[in-house]
Amino acid sequence: YQRRVHGEKMKLFVVLCFFQHILSQNIYNVVFNNQNKLTDVCTVYSNAYPSAGGAGCSAALPTNQTRFAFGFDKFITPAFDSQWQQAIALALSYGPPYSATEGFVGNVVPHLTFAYYCNLTQAQVDATRKYVNETFKWVAMNVSFDRFECRIDGPDVNHVSISLFADNPTNLMLHLYMLQLENELRAAGIPIYVPRAANLPFHITMGVVNNSVYPVQSALLDLNKNFKWNNLPQTIIKPCWQRPSNFC
């Protein structure tokens, strides 16, 4: 058993290193309206850019297929939430959000997306939801975060998310857990078109800003200088998606 687990860890480590290498090459040259701002923009694409099929899904979905995501959104402690609100206030002081509907997450419960599923039929979505809720064995996990980063999500280069990312031990632990779920779903006949390891590292999105007017790098520098998160670990137990689908 230990040998099998070690083998799974090594395979996942290689996959994560590969995608990290690809992402590190994914720096682009882009022309913004304000040429004087080029040093204060986000320059890293999301793994799923341009998110044509929704968050986590790069390509547009066929009419008979859909996107499904779930995660955790009822795990934030009061101490974490207090600092989270302070971080939002600081980010807002640098400029307005991308739009009224995609702004900073204040009155919406912060969430940690565990899985993105693309190109599934509704029957496969229903089967996935049932398996996750009723069959998969969930255990309590402590998760920690350590820095804010930005990603260009799409549909254009001005659509940028600012997110709090999990530290490396947490990210690896969650990926191993996700790998187990993906293997079980495949065995149950549910296809995994985009493995979680090929998507964004685990994170909590704080807000979306406009890359052409918002000073992204200045805000990130200030956020990471003023707020430390490794002393505020959180515990996740089972996915509870309070957002539109009320997935609990």
Salt bridges, closest charged atoms under 4 A:
GLU8 OE2 - LYS11 NZ 3.88
GLU102 OE2 - HIS159 NE2 3.01
GLU134 OE1 - LYS130 NZ 2.78
ASP146 OD1 - ARG147 NH1 2.93
GLU149 OE2 - ARG147 NE 2.85
GLU149 OE1 - ARG151 NH1 2.94
ASP153 OD2 - HIS159 ND1 3.68
ASP222 OD1 - LYS225 NZ 3.88
